[in-house]
Amino acid sequence: MGKTATLLVIAALTLFLAGCSSIRARDASPLAERTVYPGVRQDLREMAEIVTGQRREPVWIQTLVATILTADLPVSAVFDTLVLPYDLYWLHAPETDSRQ
C-alpha cells in the first residue's frame, strides 16, 4: 500500500472513531447520571486511568488507547458543545415517565 493510501486509511479510521466517547457516554449512563460534556469527561477519566496505572492492559494497548483518546478529545468537545442545549434540557426538565 502506498504512502497516500496509508494516510487515507488512517484519516478515515480517525474520523470513524472520533467522537465515540460522546456517544458511548450518553448511551451507557442512565438519565439520572447525565451531565454536561460527558464525552470529554469520559476521555479525561480514561486518560487519567492510563496515566495513574489503574488499567491492567499491556503497555502497547494502553498506548493505542491513549492515542485514540487524544484524537477523540477535540471531536468529543465539539460534539458535546453542539448537543449542550439538549443535555441542559434533560438536566433541568421536570421529571416525566418517559425519562425513566
MARGUVEX-735594 format. One record per residue: residue number from 1; residue in one letter; x, y, z of N, C-alpha, C in turn. Coordinates in nm, 4 decimals, decimal comma. Each point is the difference from the previous one (the first is absolute). Layout:
<pt nr="NUM" rest="A" n_u="X" n_v="Y" n_w="Z" ca_u="X" ca_v="Y" ca_w="Z" c_u="X" c_v="Y" c_w="Z"/>
...
***
This chain:
<pt nr="1" rest="M" n_u="0,0866" n_v="-0,1174" n_w="0,0000" ca_u="-0,0866" ca_v="0,1174" ca_w="0,0000" c_u="0,0910" c_v="0,1234" c_w="0,0000"/>
<pt nr="2" rest="G" n_u="-0,0349" n_v="0,0961" n_w="-0,0832" ca_u="0,0794" ca_v="0,1215" ca_w="-0,0117" c_u="-0,0165" c_v="0,0903" c_w="0,1210"/>
<pt nr="3" rest="K" n_u="0,0873" n_v="0,0967" n_w="0,0078" ca_u="-0,0019" ca_v="0,0930" ca_w="0,1131" c_u="-0,1304" c_v="0,0794" c_w="0,0052"/>
<pt nr="4" rest="T" n_u="-0,0493" n_v="0,0424" n_w="-0,1162" ca_u="-0,1252" ca_v="0,0762" ca_w="-0,0050" c_u="-0,1175" c_v="-0,0854" c_w="0,0453"/>
<pt nr="5" rest="A" n_u="-0,0035" n_v="-0,1247" n_w="-0,0454" ca_u="-0,1092" ca_v="-0,0898" ca_w="0,0387" c_u="0,0028" c_v="-0,0267" c_w="0,1498"/>
<pt nr="6" rest="T" n_u="0,1185" n_v="-0,0177" n_w="0,0560" ca_u="0,0127" ca_v="-0,0226" ca_w="0,1437" c_u="-0,0511" c_v="0,1204" c_w="0,0783"/>
<pt nr="7" rest="L" n_u="0,0374" n_v="0,1184" n_w="-0,0442" ca_u="-0,0469" ca_v="0,1210" ca_w="0,0677" c_u="-0,1511" c_v="0,0150" c_w="-0,0112"/>
<pt nr="8" rest="L" n_u="-0,0565" n_v="-0,0354" n_w="-0,1146" ca_u="-0,1454" ca_v="0,0066" ca_w="-0,0168" c_u="-0,0714" c_v="-0,0986" c_w="0,0922"/>
<pt nr="9" rest="V" n_u="0,0546" n_v="-0,1195" n_w="0,0141" ca_u="-0,0599" ca_v="-0,0998" ca_w="0,0899" c_u="0,0075" c_v="0,0485" c_w="0,1441"/>
<pt nr="10" rest="I" n_u="0,1134" n_v="0,0540" n_w="0,0402" ca_u="0,0147" ca_v="0,0514" ca_w="0,1367" c_u="-0,0958" c_v="0,1160" c_w="0,0238"/>
<pt nr="11" rest="A" n_u="-0,0116" n_v="0,0900" n_w="-0,0959" ca_u="-0,0924" ca_v="0,1132" ca_w="0,0145" c_u="-0,1442" c_v="-0,0477" c_w="0,0087"/>
<pt nr="12" rest="A" n_u="-0,0364" n_v="-0,0979" n_w="-0,0825" ca_u="-0,1367" ca_v="-0,0526" ca_w="0,0029" c_u="-0,0299" c_v="-0,0680" c_w="0,1331"/>
<pt nr="13" rest="L" n_u="0,0935" n_v="-0,0785" n_w="0,0507" ca_u="-0,0201" ca_v="-0,0661" ca_w="0,1294" c_u="-0,0095" c_v="0,1014" c_w="0,1128"/>
<pt nr="14" rest="T" n_u="0,0808" n_v="0,1035" n_w="-0,0067" ca_u="-0,0052" ca_v="0,1040" ca_w="0,1028" c_u="-0,1353" c_v="0,0688" c_w="-0,0001"/>
<pt nr="15" rest="L" n_u="-0,0500" n_v="0,0346" n_w="-0,1180" ca_u="-0,1313" ca_v="0,0637" ca_w="-0,0085" c_u="-0,1108" c_v="-0,0943" c_w="0,0448"/>
<pt nr="16" rest="F" n_u="0,0149" n_v="-0,1286" n_w="-0,0326" ca_u="-0,1006" ca_v="-0,0982" ca_w="0,0388" c_u="-0,0048" c_v="-0,0184" c_w="0,1513"/>
<pt nr="17" rest="L" n_u="0,1167" n_v="-0,0025" n_w="0,0626" ca_u="0,0063" ca_v="-0,0232" ca_w="0,1444" c_u="-0,0212" c_v="0,1270" c_w="0,0813"/>
<pt nr="18" rest="A" n_u="0,0253" n_v="0,1139" n_w="-0,0594" ca_u="-0,0074" ca_v="0,1258" ca_w="0,0735" c_u="-0,1426" c_v="0,0306" c_w="0,0425"/>
<pt nr="19" rest="G" n_u="-0,0117" n_v="0,0501" n_w="0,1218" ca_u="-0,1310" ca_v="0,0350" ca_w="0,0528" c_u="-0,0718" c_v="-0,1156" c_w="0,0655"/>
<pt nr="20" rest="C" n_u="0,0624" n_v="-0,1171" n_w="-0,0007" ca_u="-0,0703" ca_v="-0,1159" ca_w="0,0539" c_u="-0,0176" c_v="0,0094" c_w="0,1514"/>
<pt nr="21" rest="S" n_u="0,0859" n_v="0,0712" n_w="0,0704" ca_u="-0,0184" ca_v="0,0141" ca_w="0,1450" c_u="-0,1265" c_v="0,0772" c_w="0,0327"/>
<pt nr="22" rest="S" n_u="-0,0324" n_v="0,0989" n_w="-0,0798" ca_u="-0,1235" ca_v="0,0760" ca_w="0,0226" c_u="-0,1220" c_v="-0,0894" c_w="-0,0158"/>
<pt nr="23" rest="I" n_u="0,0038" n_v="-0,0851" n_w="-0,0996" ca_u="-0,1129" ca_v="-0,0902" ca_w="-0,0237" c_u="-0,0044" c_v="-0,1085" c_w="0,1068"/>
<pt nr="24" rest="R" n_u="0,1171" n_v="-0,0594" n_w="0,0310" ca_u="0,0040" ca_v="-0,1041" ca_w="0,1041" c_u="-0,0454" c_v="0,0532" c_w="0,1345"/>
<pt nr="25" rest="A" n_u="0,0422" n_v="0,1198" n_w="0,0355" ca_u="-0,0358" ca_v="0,0569" ca_w="0,1305" c_u="-0,1501" c_v="0,0233" c_w="0,0106"/>
<pt nr="26" rest="R" n_u="-0,0619" n_v="0,0433" n_w="-0,1072" ca_u="-0,1453" ca_v="0,0235" ca_w="0,0035" c_u="-0,0775" c_v="-0,1309" c_w="-0,0029"/>
<pt nr="27" rest="D" n_u="0,0529" n_v="-0,0990" n_w="-0,0683" ca_u="-0,0693" ca_v="-0,1278" ca_w="-0,0119" c_u="0,0134" c_v="-0,0843" c_w="0,1268"/>
<pt nr="28" rest="A" n_u="0,1158" n_v="0,0059" n_w="0,0640" ca_u="0,0278" ca_v="-0,0873" ca_w="0,1141" c_u="-0,0548" c_v="0,0515" c_w="0,1323"/>
<pt nr="29" rest="S" n_u="-0,0136" n_v="0,1308" n_w="0,0143" ca_u="-0,0413" ca_v="0,0529" ca_w="0,1299" c_u="-0,1513" c_v="0,0146" c_w="0,0078"/>
<pt nr="30" rest="P" n_u="-0,0569" n_v="-0,0374" n_w="0,1140" ca_u="-0,1437" ca_v="0,0231" ca_w="0,0191" c_u="-0,0297" c_v="0,1497" c_w="-0,0007"/>
<pt nr="31" rest="L" n_u="-0,1219" n_v="0,0355" n_w="-0,0318" ca_u="-0,0364" ca_v="0,1416" ca_w="-0,0067" c_u="0,0245" c_v="0,0714" c_w="0,1321"/>
<pt nr="32" rest="A" n_u="-0,0123" n_v="-0,0707" n_w="0,1108" ca_u="0,0206" ca_v="0,0624" ca_w="0,1314" c_u="0,1449" c_v="0,0441" c_w="0,0192"/>
<pt nr="33" rest="E" n_u="0,0938" n_v="-0,0622" n_w="-0,0737" ca_u="0,1419" ca_v="0,0321" ca_w="0,0148" c_u="0,0519" c_v="0,0916" c_w="-0,1103"/>
<pt nr="34" rest="R" n_u="-0,0865" n_v="0,0509" n_w="-0,0833" ca_u="0,0419" ca_v="0,0860" ca_w="-0,1106" c_u="0,0600" c_v="0,1292" c_w="0,0522"/>
<pt nr="35" rest="T" n_u="0,0948" n_v="0,0518" n_w="-0,0757" ca_u="0,0650" ca_v="0,1259" ca_w="0,0319" c_u="0,0385" c_v="0,0684" c_w="-0,1306"/>
<pt nr="36" rest="V" n_u="0,0528" n_v="0,1192" n_w="0,0079" ca_u="0,0452" ca_v="0,0672" ca_w="-0,1214" c_u="0,1404" c_v="-0,0487" c_w="-0,0359"/>
<pt nr="37" rest="Y" n_u="0,0316" n_v="0,0027" n_w="-0,1262" ca_u="0,1276" ca_v="-0,0442" ca_w="-0,0547" c_u="0,0389" c_v="-0,1412" c_w="0,0467"/>
<pt nr="38" rest="P" n_u="-0,0884" n_v="-0,0983" n_w="-0,0144" ca_u="0,0328" ca_v="-0,1344" ca_w="0,0475" c_u="0,1106" c_v="-0,0674" c_w="-0,0809"/>
<pt nr="39" rest="G" n_u="0,0089" n_v="0,0286" n_w="-0,1290" ca_u="0,1051" ca_v="-0,0604" ca_w="-0,0816" c_u="0,1380" c_v="0,0488" c_w="0,0394"/>
<pt nr="40" rest="V" n_u="0,0122" n_v="0,1293" n_w="0,0224" ca_u="0,1278" ca_v="0,0570" ca_w="0,0435" c_u="0,0364" c_v="-0,0557" c_w="0,1371"/>
<pt nr="41" rest="R" n_u="-0,0970" n_v="-0,0064" n_w="0,0882" ca_u="0,0259" ca_v="-0,0536" ca_w="0,1345" c_u="0,0461" c_v="-0,1455" c_w="-0,0069"/>
<pt nr="42" rest="Q" n_u="-0,0638" n_v="-0,0786" n_w="-0,0870" ca_u="0,0381" ca_v="-0,1404" ca_w="-0,0120" c_u="0,1405" c_v="-0,0132" c_w="-0,0580"/>
<pt nr="43" rest="D" n_u="0,0323" n_v="0,0784" n_w="-0,1036" ca_u="0,1355" ca_v="-0,0025" ca_w="-0,0554" c_u="0,1035" c_v="0,0314" c_w="0,1074"/>
<pt nr="44" rest="L" n_u="-0,0229" n_v="0,1064" n_w="0,0755" ca_u="0,0957" ca_v="0,0401" ca_w="0,1035" c_u="0,0095" c_v="-0,1034" c_w="0,1120"/>
<pt nr="45" rest="R" n_u="-0,1133" n_v="-0,0593" n_w="0,0372" ca_u="0,0007" ca_v="-0,1026" ca_w="0,1045" c_u="0,0818" c_v="-0,1218" c_w="-0,0448"/>
<pt nr="46" rest="E" n_u="-0,0210" n_v="-0,0431" n_w="-0,1248" ca_u="0,0735" ca_v="-0,1160" ca_w="-0,0498" c_u="0,1486" c_v="0,0305" c_w="-0,0171"/>
<pt nr="47" rest="M" n_u="0,0338" n_v="0,1225" n_w="-0,0424" ca_u="0,1415" ca_v="0,0386" ca_w="-0,0086" c_u="0,0643" c_v="0,0000" c_w="0,1381"/>
<pt nr="48" rest="A" n_u="-0,0717" n_v="0,0495" n_w="0,1000" ca_u="0,0524" ca_v="0,0015" ca_w="0,1370" c_u="0,0231" c_v="-0,1420" c_w="0,0506"/>
<pt nr="49" rest="E" n_u="-0,0889" n_v="-0,0925" n_w="-0,0352" ca_u="0,0185" ca_v="-0,1396" ca_w="0,0404" c_u="0,1277" c_v="-0,0575" c_w="-0,0604"/>
<pt nr="50" rest="I" n_u="0,0284" n_v="0,0357" n_w="-0,1239" ca_u="0,1218" ca_v="-0,0490" ca_w="-0,0651" c_u="0,1234" c_v="0,0612" c_w="0,0655"/>
<pt nr="51" rest="V" n_u="-0,0019" n_v="0,1304" n_w="0,0214" ca_u="0,1165" ca_v="0,0701" ca_w="0,0558" c_u="0,0294" c_v="-0,0445" c_w="0,1430"/>
<pt nr="52" rest="T" n_u="-0,1043" n_v="-0,0234" n_w="0,0797" ca_u="0,0206" ca_v="-0,0377" ca_w="0,1402" c_u="0,0191" c_v="-0,1496" c_w="0,0205"/>
<pt nr="53" rest="G" n_u="-0,0037" n_v="-0,0783" n_w="-0,1081" ca_u="0,0249" ca_v="-0,1430" ca_w="0,0105" c_u="-0,1166" c_v="-0,0817" c_w="0,0515"/>
<pt nr="54" rest="Q" n_u="-0,1202" n_v="0,0517" n_w="-0,0096" ca_u="-0,1172" ca_v="-0,0738" ca_w="0,0470" c_u="-0,0450" c_v="-0,1072" c_w="-0,0990"/>
<pt nr="55" rest="R" n_u="0,0448" n_v="0,0090" n_w="-0,1235" ca_u="-0,0382" ca_v="-0,0991" ca_w="-0,1007" c_u="0,1034" c_v="-0,1117" c_w="-0,0016"/>
<pt nr="56" rest="R" n_u="-0,0447" n_v="-0,1206" n_w="-0,0326" ca_u="0,0884" ca_v="-0,1164" ca_w="0,0043" c_u="0,0313" c_v="-0,0584" c_w="-0,1376"/>
<pt nr="57" rest="E" n_u="-0,0324" n_v="0,0730" n_w="-0,1084" ca_u="0,0313" ca_v="-0,0491" ca_w="-0,1329" c_u="0,1502" c_v="0,0112" c_w="-0,0254"/>
<pt nr="58" rest="P" n_u="0,0491" n_v="-0,0741" n_w="-0,1010" ca_u="0,1416" ca_v="0,0172" ca_w="-0,0372" c_u="0,0278" c_v="0,1444" c_w="-0,0427"/>
<pt nr="59" rest="V" n_u="0,1253" n_v="0,0386" n_w="0,0092" ca_u="0,0392" ca_v="0,1379" ca_w="-0,0284" c_u="-0,0360" c_v="0,0393" c_w="-0,1431"/>
<pt nr="60" rest="W" n_u="0,0162" n_v="-0,0906" n_w="-0,0954" ca_u="-0,0287" ca_v="0,0365" ca_w="-0,1389" c_u="-0,1483" c_v="0,0306" c_w="-0,0187"/>
<pt nr="61" rest="I" n_u="-0,0870" n_v="-0,0690" n_w="0,0720" ca_u="-0,1437" ca_v="0,0283" ca_w="-0,0088" c_u="-0,0296" c_v="0,1345" c_w="0,0666"/>
<pt nr="62" rest="Q" n_u="0,0613" n_v="0,0256" n_w="0,1143" ca_u="-0,0202" ca_v="0,1287" ca_w="0,0668" c_u="0,0468" c_v="0,1156" c_w="-0,0883"/>
<pt nr="63" rest="T" n_u="0,1112" n_v="-0,0197" n_w="-0,0698" ca_u="0,0501" ca_v="0,1036" ca_w="-0,0906" c_u="-0,0971" c_v="0,0229" c_w="-0,1150"/>
<pt nr="64" rest="L" n_u="-0,0526" n_v="-0,1076" n_w="-0,0557" ca_u="-0,0973" ca_v="0,0112" ca_w="-0,1088" c_u="-0,1266" c_v="0,0710" c_w="0,0471"/>
<pt nr="65" rest="V" n_u="-0,0502" n_v="-0,0395" n_w="0,1165" ca_u="-0,1211" ca_v="0,0624" ca_w="0,0549" c_u="0,0250" c_v="0,1479" c_w="0,0295"/>
<pt nr="66" rest="A" n_u="0,1147" n_v="0,0324" n_w="0,0570" ca_u="0,0321" ca_v="0,1402" ca_w="0,0296" c_u="0,0071" c_v="0,0828" c_w="-0,1281"/>
<pt nr="67" rest="T" n_u="0,0539" n_v="-0,0576" n_w="-0,1064" ca_u="0,0067" ca_v="0,0700" ca_w="-0,1285" c_u="-0,1395" c_v="0,0258" c_w="-0,0550"/>
<pt nr="68" rest="I" n_u="-0,0863" n_v="-0,1004" n_w="0,0060" ca_u="-0,1376" ca_v="0,0153" ca_w="-0,0485" c_u="-0,0741" c_v="0,1029" c_w="0,0841"/>
<pt nr="69" rest="L" n_u="0,0174" n_v="-0,0054" n_w="0,1321" ca_u="-0,0668" ca_v="0,0968" ca_w="0,0873" c_u="0,0482" c_v="0,1421" c_w="-0,0270"/>
<pt nr="70" rest="T" n_u="0,1285" n_v="0,0151" n_w="-0,0281" ca_u="0,0541" ca_v="0,1323" ca_w="-0,0307" c_u="-0,0598" c_v="0,0541" c_w="-0,1296"/>
<pt nr="71" rest="A" n_u="-0,0157" n_v="-0,0861" n_w="-0,1001" ca_u="-0,0625" ca_v="0,0428" ca_w="-0,1261" c_u="-0,1490" c_v="0,0261" c_w="0,0191"/>
<pt nr="72" rest="D" n_u="-0,0627" n_v="-0,0744" n_w="0,0900" ca_u="-0,1440" ca_v="0,0112" ca_w="0,0218" c_u="-0,0381" c_v="0,1228" c_w="0,0824"/>
<pt nr="73" rest="L" n_u="0,0887" n_v="0,0459" n_w="0,0848" ca_u="-0,0327" ca_v="0,1082" ca_w="0,0936" c_u="-0,0514" c_v="0,1277" c_w="-0,0675"/>
<pt nr="74" rest="P" n_u="0,0678" n_v="0,0555" n_w="-0,0999" ca_u="-0,0543" ca_v="0,1224" ca_w="-0,0608" c_u="-0,1320" c_v="-0,0230" c_w="-0,0730"/>
<pt nr="75" rest="V" n_u="-0,0156" n_v="-0,1163" n_w="-0,0619" ca_u="-0,1256" ca_v="-0,0294" ca_w="-0,0702" c_u="-0,1130" c_v="-0,0160" c_w="0,1009"/>
<pt nr="76" rest="S" n_u="0,0281" n_v="-0,0658" n_w="0,1118" ca_u="-0,1010" ca_v="-0,0131" ca_w="0,1051" c_u="-0,0373" c_v="0,1361" c_w="0,0566"/>
<pt nr="77" rest="A" n_u="0,0974" n_v="0,0884" n_w="0,0128" ca_u="-0,0291" ca_v="0,1348" ca_w="0,0503" c_u="-0,0941" c_v="0,0738" c_w="-0,0946"/>
<pt nr="78" rest="V" n_u="0,0234" n_v="-0,0109" n_w="-0,1295" ca_u="-0,0879" ca_v="0,0651" ca_w="-0,0980" c_u="-0,1386" c_v="-0,0633" c_w="0,0036"/>
<pt nr="79" rest="F" n_u="-0,0060" n_v="-0,1331" n_w="-0,0004" ca_u="-0,1296" ca_v="-0,0687" ca_w="0,0022" c_u="-0,0766" c_v="0,0337" c_w="0,1276"/>
<pt nr="80" rest="D" n_u="0,0683" n_v="-0,0057" n_w="0,1143" ca_u="-0,0663" ca_v="0,0317" ca_w="0,1269" c_u="-0,0503" c_v="0,1439" c_w="0,0027"/>
<pt nr="81" rest="T" n_u="0,0742" n_v="0,0913" n_w="-0,0627" ca_u="-0,0444" ca_v="0,1394" ca_w="-0,0069" c_u="-0,1241" c_v="0,0126" c_w="-0,0872"/>
<pt nr="82" rest="L" n_u="-0,0030" n_v="-0,0726" n_w="-0,1110" ca_u="-0,1162" ca_v="0,0058" ca_w="-0,0887" c_u="-0,1267" c_v="-0,0529" c_w="0,0664"/>
<pt nr="83" rest="V" n_u="0,0130" n_v="-0,1014" n_w="0,0844" ca_u="-0,1184" ca_v="-0,0572" ca_w="0,0649" c_u="-0,0202" c_v="0,0538" c_w="0,1419"/>
<pt nr="84" rest="L" n_u="0,0749" n_v="0,1032" n_w="0,0368" ca_u="-0,0141" ca_v="0,0596" ca_w="0,1325" c_u="-0,1429" c_v="0,0455" c_w="0,0296"/>
<pt nr="85" rest="P" n_u="-0,0709" n_v="0,0645" n_w="-0,0930" ca_u="-0,1390" ca_v="0,0376" ca_w="0,0302" c_u="-0,0874" c_v="-0,1209" c_w="0,0346"/>
<pt nr="86" rest="Y" n_u="0,0194" n_v="-0,1102" n_w="-0,0689" ca_u="-0,0746" ca_v="-0,1232" ca_w="0,0286" c_u="0,0340" c_v="-0,0518" c_w="0,1400"/>
<pt nr="87" rest="D" n_u="0,1294" n_v="-0,0024" n_w="0,0328" ca_u="0,0411" ca_v="-0,0468" ca_w="0,1331" c_u="-0,0569" c_v="0,0891" c_w="0,1097"/>
<pt nr="88" rest="L" n_u="0,0047" n_v="0,1308" n_w="-0,0212" ca_u="-0,0546" ca_v="0,0921" ca_w="0,1005" c_u="-0,1507" c_v="-0,0180" c_w="0,0151"/>
<pt nr="89" rest="Y" n_u="-0,0686" n_v="-0,0264" n_w="-0,1100" ca_u="-0,1439" ca_v="-0,0255" ca_w="0,0081" c_u="-0,0267" c_v="-0,1207" c_w="0,0898"/>
<pt nr="90" rest="W" n_u="0,0719" n_v="-0,1101" n_w="-0,0238" ca_u="-0,0229" ca_v="-0,1206" ca_w="0,0800" c_u="0,0402" c_v="0,0188" c_w="0,1458"/>
<pt nr="91" rest="L" n_u="0,1000" n_v="0,0821" n_w="0,0250" ca_u="0,0410" ca_v="0,0241" ca_w="0,1385" c_u="-0,1021" c_v="0,0834" c_w="0,0766"/>
<pt nr="92" rest="H" n_u="-0,0683" n_v="0,0912" n_w="-0,0686" ca_u="-0,0894" ca_v="0,0935" ca_w="0,0680" c_u="-0,1478" c_v="-0,0217" c_w="-0,0295"/>
<pt nr="93" rest="A" n_u="-0,0332" n_v="-0,0970" n_w="-0,0834" ca_u="-0,1408" ca_v="-0,0260" ca_w="-0,0313" c_u="-0,0664" c_v="-0,0674" c_w="0,1195"/>
<pt nr="94" rest="P" n_u="-0,1281" n_v="0,0266" n_w="0,0214" ca_u="-0,0703" ca_v="-0,0694" ca_w="0,1083" c_u="-0,0048" c_v="-0,1497" c_w="-0,0276"/>
<pt nr="95" rest="E" n_u="0,0006" n_v="-0,0766" n_w="0,1062" ca_u="-0,0052" ca_v="-0,1457" ca_w="-0,0124" c_u="-0,1293" c_v="-0,0427" c_w="-0,0686"/>
<pt nr="96" rest="T" n_u="0,0138" n_v="-0,0903" n_w="-0,0959" ca_u="-0,1170" ca_v="-0,0586" ca_w="-0,0657" c_u="0,0200" c_v="-0,1498" c_w="-0,0086"/>
<pt nr="97" rest="D" n_u="-0,1057" n_v="-0,0714" n_w="-0,0272" ca_u="0,0089" ca_v="-0,1456" ca_w="-0,0109" c_u="0,0874" c_v="-0,0424" c_w="-0,1171"/>
<pt nr="98" rest="S" n_u="0,0060" n_v="0,0792" n_w="-0,1061" ca_u="0,0782" ca_v="-0,0374" ca_w="-0,1171" c_u="0,1501" c_v="0,0074" c_w="0,0252"/>
<pt nr="99" rest="R" n_u="0,0452" n_v="0,0674" n_w="0,1035" ca_u="0,1432" ca_v="0,0122" ca_w="0,0301" c_u="0,0509" c_v="-0,1136" c_w="0,0867"/>
<pt nr="100" rest="Q" n_u="-0,0842" n_v="-0,0822" n_w="0,0529" ca_u="0,0459" ca_v="-0,1028" ca_w="0,0939" c_u="0,0474" c_v="-0,1222" c_w="-0,0678"/>
***
